[in-house]
Every structure is written in structure tokens, then in C-alpha cells.
Amino acid sequence: MSASMMSTDERLAYMAGQILRNFASKGPEEAIAATTEHLAQFWDPSMKGRAFAMLDDSGAALAQDVREVFTRLREGQAAA
């Protein structure tokens, strides 16, 4: 599917996955932590809100590592 045909949610999940891949050389746990930190710093509140909504949507197609990033991001926001 081309980027222009993706929904907003699909695009956000795709972007998070690409960021994860950029940190892959750090190993899985460090890549998840680094991606979570990156999203916390650079994604605006509406992007984070969509990510959190995807966590609550049982039909959302999220890779397990992206789901983990979004979960940690939400937990970090709740703790802040």
C-alpha cells in the first residue's frame, strides 16, 4: 500500500515502525526505549492521542513492537 493510501492511523504506526528500524542496531529493548523517547519528544499531542486510541482499538493492526512503544509512551504520559 502506498503512503498516500494509508489512513492516518496506519501512517502513524508505519512511522513508528520505521523509527524502530532506525534504532534496531541497539537491540530490541533499546530500540523500543529509544523509539518511545523519540516519540515523546517529537510527536505532537494529536499524534500521541491517535497512538493511544489505536491501543484501545482491538481491530488496530499494530506490530507487537510498535504496540509496546505506544504502551510505554502512554504510561510515560500518565506518569508526567
C-alpha positions as CSV (number, residue, x, y, z in Angstrom):
1,M,0.0,0.0,0.0
2,S,1.4,3.4,-0.9
3,A,1.8,6.1,1.8
4,S,-0.9,8.2,0.1
5,M,-3.5,5.4,0.5
6,M,-2.8,4.8,4.2
7,S,-5.2,6.1,6.9
8,T,-3.8,8.4,9.5
9,D,-3.5,5.6,12.0
10,E,-1.8,3.3,9.5
11,R,0.7,6.1,8.7
12,L,1.5,6.7,12.4
13,A,2.0,3.0,13.0
14,Y,4.2,2.8,9.9
15,M,6.3,5.9,11.0
16,A,6.8,4.4,14.5
17,G,7.9,1.1,12.9
18,Q,10.4,3.0,10.7
19,I,11.8,4.8,13.7
20,L,12.2,1.4,15.5
21,R,14.1,0.0,12.5
22,N,16.4,3.0,12.6
23,F,17.3,2.1,16.2
24,A,17.4,-1.7,15.5
25,S,21.2,-1.9,15.8
26,K,20.8,-1.1,19.5
27,G,18.9,-4.4,20.1
28,P,15.2,-4.9,20.6
29,E,14.8,-3.5,24.1
30,E,17.0,-0.4,23.5
31,A,15.2,0.2,20.1
32,I,11.9,0.2,21.9
33,A,13.2,2.6,24.6
34,A,14.8,4.9,22.1
35,T,11.7,5.0,19.9
36,T,9.5,5.7,22.9
37,E,11.7,8.6,23.9
38,H,11.8,9.9,20.3
39,L,8.0,9.9,20.0
40,A,7.7,11.6,23.4
41,Q,9.9,14.4,22.3
42,F,8.8,14.9,18.7
43,W,5.3,13.7,18.2
44,D,2.6,16.4,18.8
45,P,-0.3,15.7,21.2
46,S,-2.7,14.8,18.5
47,M,-0.3,12.1,17.1
48,K,0.2,10.7,20.6
49,G,-3.6,10.7,21.1
50,R,-4.1,8.7,17.9
51,A,-1.4,6.2,19.0
52,F,-3.2,5.8,22.4
53,A,-6.6,5.3,20.6
54,M,-5.0,2.5,18.5
55,L,-4.0,0.7,21.7
56,D,-7.7,0.7,22.7
57,D,-8.9,-0.5,19.3
58,S,-8.9,-4.2,19.1
59,G,-9.0,-4.0,15.3
60,A,-5.9,-1.9,15.0
61,A,-3.2,-3.7,13.1
62,L,-0.1,-2.9,15.2
63,A,3.1,-4.9,15.2
64,Q,3.9,-6.1,18.6
65,D,7.0,-3.9,19.0
66,V,5.0,-0.8,17.9
67,R,2.3,-1.7,20.3
68,E,4.9,-1.9,23.1
69,V,6.3,1.6,22.1
70,F,2.8,3.1,22.2
71,T,2.1,1.4,25.5
72,R,5.2,2.8,27.1
73,L,4.5,6.2,25.6
74,R,1.1,6.2,27.2
75,E,2.5,5.1,30.5
76,G,5.1,7.9,30.3
77,Q,2.4,10.5,29.6
78,A,0.3,9.2,32.5
79,A,3.3,9.5,34.9
80,A,4.2,13.0,33.7
